[in-house]
Each structure stands twice: as C-alpha cells, then as structure tokens.
Amino acid sequence: MWAKRFASKTACVSALVLAWGLASICCGQGAQGDDTRSQFEAAERELQKLIDGEGAPSVYLEYMKLKEALDKQEETHRAEILPTQKRLGELWKDEEFEAWRDKIQQASFQLGKLRRELEKDLQQRGQVLQERRREELAAIAVKAAPEARAIGFTIETYPVVDGSTSTRPLGMIIACKFLGSRYEWVAAEKYSGNWDIAGRPPGAFEYEDFLRTPGLPIEWVHDAYHPDLTFVSFRPIAIPADPPNQEDARRSVVINHMLNVHAGTHGAYENVIAGKSDIGLIARRPSSDELALAKTENIELEVTPIAMDAFVFLKNYENPVAGLSTDQIKQIYSGELVKWSEVGGPDEKITAYRRDKHSGSQELMETLVMKDASFASLHEYGEEYIVRGGMGGPYIALTSNKWGIGYSVYYYEHFMAASPNTELLAVDGVMPSFATIQAGEYPYVTEVYAVIRRDAGEDSGAVKIRDWLMAPEGQGVIRESGYVPLATG
C-alpha cells in the first residue's frame, strides 16, 4: 500500500536521524536514554497507525484508496507512452525529418519578414496620417503662455495632474506651458491585438494556431502573427531646449515620467477623490459609482467643463456603409439589427464591439446613446465582443474584422490613433469634425472637465490650473492641443 510505503520511508529516515541524536545525547546516561528510545518507538507506532488509517474517517480512507489507484494509473501510463516517446526521439534525429523541419523554419522566418514589412507599411501610413493632423495644430499653436509662466510653478510645486487616456496630450502640453518646456508629438505606444484584446476578434487569423493544430512544436514558429493587429498611438512629450542644458533636460524627464501620468477615466476620479492627485482632466462627468465613492469618503467634487469633444463610431475602411442613424446604432447594440444589409450594406453579420465597464467610452455609450435601451446579452454574443487593452482595443478589433463596429472619442481618433485601417461613421447624416462639434451639429458632442475637490483652497495649484484653463490663454492652449475650446471667438 502507498501509505505503508510512505510510512516506512518516513520511519526509517526519522529513526536514523533520531538514533544519531540519541547516541550523542545519551552517552553515559543509561536509563534516561532507554526511556527516550521507548517513547520514540511508541510514537513511531502511533504515526504508522494514523497513516494506515486505523480509526480514520471515511474521507481519509477514500482519499488514500484513490491516491493509490492514481499512482498505479500513472505507472501504467508511463509504460504505455514510453515506446512513443522513444520513437519521437528517433524521428527527431532522422536526417529527412531534420531537413523538413528546416524548411518549416525557413518558411516561418520568411513569414516573419513579410509580417514586419506589412507592419512597417501600416505604421508608415499611420505616421503620414498623423503628420497631416500635426500640421493642423502647428498652424494654431500658442507660441508663449506668459500668464501660465507668471503663476510661478516649478517641478517641485506643480500640482499632480491626472486624467483620461484621451486627455493625456492636453495634460502634457499644459505642463510644458506652465514650466517653460518645449514639446513634440511622437509615436508613443504600439498596440498588438495578441495582448490588448479579450479573445481573438472574428477574422483574425493567427499562423501560430494553424501550426499548432497538426501538433507541430510551437518553438518552430517565429514572428508568425497576423500583420494587421498593430497600430501606433501618438502623444506629445516634453523635450529639452536646443541646444540642451542640464536643467532643461532634467525638467523634461520629470514632466514626462512624474507630472503627467494619467490613470484613465475611472482611475483619475478615484485618485482625485482619494487625494492622490490634485486635478483630473477627465473626458466625462462622474458616474453614479464614482459619486457614491465620493460620498462614502465625504468628498464633494467640482466638475468644470473646459473643452468640447465628441463620442464617435468606428468601422473598418473596407466597410462601404458610410453612416448610421441614432436608432440604427441603438438597434445594433441591443441585438435587433444583426446584418449590415439591414442598414444598406452587404449581407454580413455585424460584430458590435463594446468597452469594459467604467471605461470613459463605455460610460458615454450608456448615457448618451443607449440611455434606457439594453445591450444585447453577452451570453449570446460572447466575451470577445468586449475589447480591452485601453482605447486601442476597438481599433485593433476593427483592423482585423471589417464587419465590426466600435466607438471612441473624436480627440483620440483624430489626434492620437494612427489607424489608417479604420474610419469614422457619420451619425444622423453628420460626420464628426472640428466644425460640426464646434457648431453643435454632430449629435454626440461631449465635454472635457477639470475635476478638483471642493475643499481645495483658492490658492491651491489645482484651482489655479482650472481657472487658467477657463481664461483666454488657457482656451488658446486647449485649441493648440486639438480640442475644441469652449470660447470659440
């Protein structure tokens, strides 16, 4: 029995160790050593009884019986697979097999080379797209911000600024204006669908899975991923003066890595409420959960509009449908419309991607569009319909699935996402743009907010930044960032 073998081994080891100890202790002590040895032997017999299960509950006896049966099955299994393992080893060393394996590796390397070329092309097209949009901003840049500089912030006294992912460029540009640094837009984040999306989006073919299917070892495969599951997000960073000096270089590092690290919409609200940040630049009003959290912490928030944005819908560039009505969008996400042919497109199933709970985009979708309407059940459509990986998730999904639909905010879409394989959808016949947002013609115009705690003092850095953003100079910098300012004159 397994239990007896275990007990026997345990007893033998214990006896040897203890005997050695007793020999050293009991030398010259006679009867005391004999008593200790008798106690040891009695304890050993008692342990053996317990292991054997004398008087044990039925669950212990059942466990030991099953464990012994499992041990026998494992021994049989090892004996059964030993010939196959041996044959695999022989085949692996065969010259013909090795030559074929080399062909697979060479084909995989070639596939990886082509993948990198396609990825490079995708990123270059995204770069060109963003360069054109940078030209828009350069034409209206605020060359100086004397009122901001006059406030006198240093890197030590500058407030902790948090915010949504889409407001990070604004936060960076504001910090540069207050602290006297230059900035430039750069390709900052590379998104890959293999890591940034929950589940594989429909249509995303991965050669890794293909090669795994016939049982080929995955270590043979190199760089074998679908090329269209990558795009680059742009944002500004602080840069040293030209020519650089040590102080300015240090200031740029601090701005980039300490003064403008946004936690995302929900995280930014949590941080302002907890006092971990002084001000949040946030792309929506607080949700009911966030207001409840503030109430629990006995905190009141001041939520002040500072800029305009828009909630937008995305599609793959190969999808011929140019726009949807508000009712059609609601029906798609409620599961009433399931084919693009029902809205003037081809006879293809609609994949309605949505964002994860608490994301800024998801809250906007629920409050602006769905309102009292219910989303289609995820049980029916599958968990892969929720795209994660931050704001890049919908772009990754729609790059690989030309019959999907997703949503974002105009600022991220137009000035941050270098995604040449996705396009905006018109809503109710109006395409989102700076002009239609400014005029209020686009149906889903939203606002960006400066959020501070009500108990912040009038002389606090948070209040100074909030008030400056509302003044003409601050509104000019908001325009420079790409947002639509509240004051349009």
N, C-alpha and C positions, 0 to 999 in steps of 0.2 A: 504494500500500500504506500501511496505517495507520502501520506502523513507520517508513516513509520520511518520511511527513508529519511525524511526531513528531520524527524526527531532523533534518529540515530546519529546523523551527521552533526546535529547541534549538540547532542550529549557528548559525543567524542571530543569535539573541539573544546567544549566547556570543561570537560573533565581534565584534559591535558593542561589547559590554562590554569585551572584552579589547583590541580595537583602540584604544578610548579610553584605556585604561590604558597601553598600549604607547606611544601617541603622547606621553603626558606623561612616561613614563619614558625613552624612547629619544631624545628630542630632544637632538641633539648627540652621540649615542653611536654612530652609524654601524653598523658590522658587528655589534656586540653586539645591536642591535635586530633586524637581519635574521636573526640566528641564532634569536632568541626567536620571531620570527614563523614561521620554518620549523618549529620544534618544535611551535608551536601548530597549524599546518596539518596536520602529521603526526598529532598527537594527535586532531585533528578527524576525519581519515580513519579512524583506528583505531576511534574511537567509532562512526562510521557503519557500519563492517563488523560490529561487535558487535551493533548494533541490527538490521541486516539479517539477522543470523543466520549469517554465514559461519563454518562450523566449529562451530556451536552444537549442543548436544544435542537430541535429537528432542522432548523435553518442551517446550523453549523454542519450537521451530518450531510444534509443535501448539498451544501457548498463543496465539501470535501469530496463527495462522490462525483459531482460534476467536474471538479478540477482534475480528478484522476482520469476520468473519461476523456477530457480535453487533452491531457498530456499524451494519452495513447493515440488520439486522433492526429496530433501534431507529429508524433513519431512516424505514424503511417504515412502522413502527407509528405514528410521529408523523404521517406523512402521511395514514394511514388514519383516525385519530381526530380530525383537525383539523376536518372538517365537523361531526362530532357535538358537539365542544366549542363550535363556533360556534353551532350550533342550541340547545344548552343555554343559552348566554348570552342568545340572543334570547328563549327561553321564559321565562327568569328575569325579564326586564324587561316581559313581557306583563302587562297590567292584570288580565285574568281569572285568570292564574296567581297574581299577587300577592294578589288577593282571596282565593283558595282557601288560599294559604299563611297568610294572616292568620287564617282560620277554624281551621286546624290549630293555630296558636299559641294562639288563644283557648281551644280545647278542651284544649290541654296545660296552660295556666295554670289552668283550672278543675279539671283532674285534680290538679294540684299542690295547689290549695287544699283539695280534698276529702281528699287524702292527709295533709296536715298536720292536718286536723280528726280524722281517724281515728287518726293517731299521737298527737295530744294526748289523745284519749279513752283510748287504750291506756296512756299514761303516767299519766293520772289514776287509772285503775283500779289500776295498779301502786302508785301513791302511797297510795291508800286501803288496799290490801293490806298495805303496809309500815307504815303508821301503826298499824294494829291490832297488828302484831307488835312495834312500838316500845313500845306500851302494856304488853306482857308484860314487857319488860325494865325499863321505868321503875319498875314495882312492886317490883322486887327489887334496884334499884341500890344499890351501896355508896356512901354519901354521902361518906365520907372513907376514906383509907388511911394512917393515921399511921405504920404500920410501914414502908411504902414511902417515905414522906417522910423518915423518920428515917435512912434509908441515906445521904441527902445528895447524890444525883446532881444535877448541873447539866447544862445543854445541852452544855457542853464535855466533861463526864466521862461522860455517858450512853453505854452501850455501843451498838455498831452492831447493830441487830436486823433480821434478815431473815426470810423465811418463805414459805409458800404463799400463793396468792391468797386462799384462804378464811380464812386466819388474820390477814389484814391488819387487820380491825377489832380483834381481840384485841391485836395489837401496838400499835395506836394508843391504845386505852384504857389499856393498861399504861403507856405513855409518859406519858399525861396524869396518871395516878395518882402516878407517881414524881416528876414535875416540877411538879405542882400546877396543871395547866391544866384548864379545862372542855372538854367536847366535845359535839358533837351529830351525829346521823345526817343525812346529806344524799344527794341523788341525785348520784352521783359520775361514773358512766360511762354513756354512751349507746352501745349496740351496734347496728350496722347489718349485716344479712346480706350486703350487697353487698361488704363488705370483710372481714368476720370469719369467713367460712366458705369452705372449699375447694370450688369448684364450686357451682352452683345446686342447692339441695335440691329433690327432686321436688315439684311442685305450686307452686313459687314462680314466679308469672307476672310478668314484667317488661315494662312497656309500651315501654321503650326498645328491647328486642329486637323487639317487634312492629312498631314503626315503622321499624326498620332493614330488616326483611325485604323490603318492596317497594322499597327503595332510597331512602327519604326521608332527607334530610340530618339527622344526629343533632342538629345545632345548633338545629333547630326545637323540640326536646323540652325541657321544663323541669319539673324535680321529678317526673318520671313514674316513680316506683318503687312497688312494692307496699307498702302501709302496714304490713303485719303483720311486717315484717322489722326491727323495732326494739323494744328493751326497755331498761330502765334498771337499773343495779346500784347499790345503796346501800352506804355505808360511813360510819363516823364520821370527823370531822375535829376537830382542836383549834381552839378559838375563844377570843378574848380575854375577859377579865373584863368585867362590866357594872357600872359604866361602865369602858371600856377604859383601859389605861395603856400607855405605850410599851414597857416591858419585857415585859409580858404579850403584847402584840401581836407583838413580835419572837420570843418563845418559841413562840408558836403557829405562826408561819411556819416556824421551824426544825423543829419536830416534824412538821409536815405534809410538808415537802419534803426533809428530810435524815435524820431519825431513824427513819422508818418507811416505807421504800420497798422493798417486797418484790419479789424477783426470780422468784417462782414456786417450786414444789417442787424441781425438779431444779436450778435456778439457785441456790436457797438452800443446798442441800447442797454444790454446787461452791464457793460463797463461804465457807461455814464451813470447808471443807477447805483452801481457799487462804489463809485468814486475812483475807479481805476483810470478813468480818462476825464478830462475837463470839458471837452466839447465833442459832439459827434456830428459829422456831415453825413446825413442819412437820407436815403432815396425814397422813403415813405414815412407816413405817420406811425406812431407806435401801435402795435397790435393789442388786442384785449389781454393776451398773456403778458405782454410787456408792461401794460398799465397795471395789471394785477400784481406783478412783481414789484413795481414802484410803490404801490400802495402797501404791500407787505413790509417793505423796507422804510415806510413812512417818508417817501421821497416824492416831491412834485417836480414835473418836468416842464420846461419852457420849450415849445416846439415852434420855431420861427421859419417860415418859407424864405429861401434866399435865391432860388433859381427854378427854372422850369425844365422839365424833361418830358418824355412820353413813354407809354407802355406799348411795345410793338410786337408784331408777329412775324415769324421767320419761316422760310421754306427753302428747299434745295433749288439751285438755279436752273435745273432741268425740268422742274415742275412748271407747266405752262399756265397754271392758274395765277392770275395777277393780283386778285384781291378777293376779300370775303366781306359779307355784312356782319354786323354785330350778332344778329340772330343765328347766322350760319356758324359762327365761331362757338357760340353757346351750345348749339345742337351737336357740333362735332365733339366738344369736350364732355357733353352729357351722354354721348353714345347714340344719339338719334340719327346723325349722319355718319355713315361709315365708309362711303366711297367718294373719291374725288369727282366721279361722274355726276354725283348729286349736286355739285356746285360748279358744273361747267367744265370739269377736267376729264382725264382718262378714267377708264374703268379699273382703278387701282384702290386698294384698301388704304384708308387714312390711318397713319400712326400718330396719335395725339400725345406728344411728349409733354410732361409737366415737371415742375421742380419739386424739391423736397420741402417739407414743412418748415416754416419760419424763414425761408429764403425771401429776400425782398421781392423777387419776381413772383413767387407763389402767392404772397400776401396781396400783391397788386392784382393778380389774376382773379383771386377770390373776391376782392372788394370792388374792383372796377368793372369786371366783365361778368363773372358768374353770378355774383350777388346771391339771390335766393335759389338759383339753379344748382343742382347737384352734379358733381363729377361722376363719370361712369365708374363702376366698381373696378378697383384694381384686381380683384379676384378674377374678373372676367378677362381683363386685358394683360395682366402680368406685371410683375415688379419692374421689368426692364423699361416700362413706359415712364418711370421716374428717372430723370437724368440728374446725375450728381457731378462732382468734380467742379463745383463752383459755377460761375457764369459761362464758362467754356463748354459745359456739358451739352446744352442744346445745339451748339454749332458742330460739335463732334458727331452727335447723333444724326443731324440733318446732312452732314457731309457724306455720310455713308448710306443714308436712306433717303432717296429722292421723293418718297411719298409720305414724308413726315411733316409735322407742323410743330413749332415750338414758340417760345416767347422770351423776351428780354426787355431791356430799356434802350431807348434811342441812343443815349450817350455812349453806352458800352458798345452797341452795334456800330455806330458811326465813327467813333474816335479811338476805340481800344481794340476791337476784334478785327484782326486782319484775316478775314474769312471770305475769300473770293468765290467759294462754292455755295454760299448761302445768299439769299436776297430777302428784302422786306416785302411784306404783303400790304397792299392798300386795305383800309378798313372803311366801309361805307363810302367807297369811291375816293377816299382821300389818302394820299401817300404821306407818311410821316417825314417831315423835313424841318429845318430851322424855321422856315417861313410859315408852314402850317401849324407848327407848335406855337410860334410867337403870336399868330393871329387867332389861336384857339380853334382853328378849323378841324384839326385832327381830333377824333372823338375821345382819345385816351391821353389827354395832356395830364401830366402829373407834376408834382413839385418836389424839390430837394430842400431839406430842412437843416438848420443849425439847431442842435438839441443840447441844452445845458440843464443843470439842476437849478431849481428856483432859488435855492439857498446860496447860489454863487454870488459873491459880493459885487457891487457895481465897479469896483476897481480890479476885479479878477481878470486874468488873461482870457478866460472863456467869454466874458461879456465884451471885452474889447474887440476880440475877433468877430463875434457875432454882429456887433454894431458896425464895425468897419465893412463887413460883407454887405450890409444894407445901404451903406453910403455909396455915392457915385464911383469913387475909386474902386471899392470892392466889387461893385457890379461890373465895372470895366474888366477887372481880373476874371470874374466869372465868365464873361464873354470870351476873354482870351483863352480860357480853359476849354471852350467849346460848348458850354452850357448856354441855354437861352436865359438872359438876365430878366429879372422882374421888371426893371425900369428899361424900357425899350427906346427911350428918346435919345 
